[in-house]
Amino acid sequence: MVLEMCSEQVDSSRSLYRSCAEMASLILGETITTRQAYYHLNNH
């Protein structure tokens, strides 16, 4: 999944979820919120 790949590329935990959400949004062409990224990465 895109979010897992993003989380490996970002090393600042403060902005991890925001950065992953932004990256996933660009890659997938849809809006991924910080909350969605947080939920997905913590429930897989």
Buried (B, 14 or more C-beta within 10 A) or exposed (E): EBBEEBBEEBEEEEEBBBBBBBBBBEEEEEEBEBEBBBEBBEEE
